[in-house]
């Protein structure tokens, strides 16, 4: 199972529960909407992005705790966190 979270820079990321690492980053709300459509994750309870995030969204801190050293070193994890924490200019 993947975790969807809002990054500190305001965009969205998906962290895979299979590989224990980020698979998507810096998604806009439109990008996230398309991802959820493409992966058939909308239903009667969560028919849109906001309801999906309210029901299944993870805090950034909790989602990052699920990143393990299976596919990322601690330095790579920290570099990724730093990257998605910066506001785009």
Buried (B, 14 or more C-beta within 10 A) or exposed (E): EBBBBBBBBEBBBBBBEEBBBBEBBBBEBEEBBEBBEEEEEBEEEBEEBEBBBEEBBBEBEEBBEBBEEEBBEEEBBEEBBEEBEEEEE
